[in-house]
Amino acid sequence: MRRSSRGKRNEQDFQTAKAHLNKLRTACGAADHDFDLIYFDEAGFSLIPCVPYAWQLRGETLEIQSVHSQRLNVLGFLNLKGSFESYVFEGSISSEVLIKCFDAYCQRMKKPALIVLDNASVHRSAAFESRIESWEEQGLYLLFLPPYCPELNLIEILWRKIKYEWLPVSAYQSFKDLSEALNKVLRGVGSKYRLCFAH
């Protein structure tokens, strides 16, 4: 079971955005495509695990100590071929941090990019929005999803894979273990850890 915000969204807006993104994915999948479609989002990781189940020997009980934990926030850019670029921070993500990540990503783009993102408050801050025109001049454009439509952002699949499959149980022994394991997974996305997006 997964939590869902389906009941809060406008279904017509969802279907319209879904159809538009499908057209963009088709265009971006052509051999001579002149832009990249990039999915952006943030995810948080702490010692409160997202482990749905585990195998254990009969008569034994696997336990993870319940502790108050620092939090690692990952900002990620994911394209349709599974290429992934991430930025990891401890603590909350401010507009200043977000802007620096977009500036850095903009400098490394090889072709114009359309970035798909949600309507999180930090994405709609005055400081962030004030940078949009400058990014567009450099070939980076933003496509905001309708509210309550996380299913349309394919990077959500990546976050689920990391949290529920790719992070080992041993990552939750300490914050140091979590940091090391998470960084190892993030470095392996696109090579050791791969996604395949069905159209």
HELIX and SHEET records of a PDB file:
HELIX    1   1 ARG A    6  LYS A    8  5                                   3    
HELIX    2   2 GLU A   11  GLY A   29  1                                  19    
HELIX    3   3 SER A   95  ARG A  108  1                                  14    
HELIX    4   4 SER A  121  ARG A  124  5                                   4    
HELIX    5   5 ALA A  126  GLU A  129  1                                   4    
HELIX    6   6 ILE A  132  GLU A  137  1                                   6    
HELIX    7   7 PRO A  150  LEU A  152  5                                   3    
HELIX    8   8 ILE A  155  LYS A  161  1                                   7    
HELIX    9   9 ILE A  162  TRP A  166  3                                   5    
HELIX   10  10 VAL A  169  GLN A  173  5                                   5    
HELIX   11  11 PHE A  175  GLY A  188  1                                  14    
SHEET    1   A 5 PHE A  84  GLU A  90  0                                        
SHEET    2   A 5 ARG A  71  ASN A  79 -1                                        
SHEET    3   A 5 ASP A  36  SER A  46 -1                                        
SHEET    4   A 5 ALA A 113  LEU A 117  1                                        
SHEET    5   A 5 LEU A 140  PHE A 144  1                                        
END                                                                             
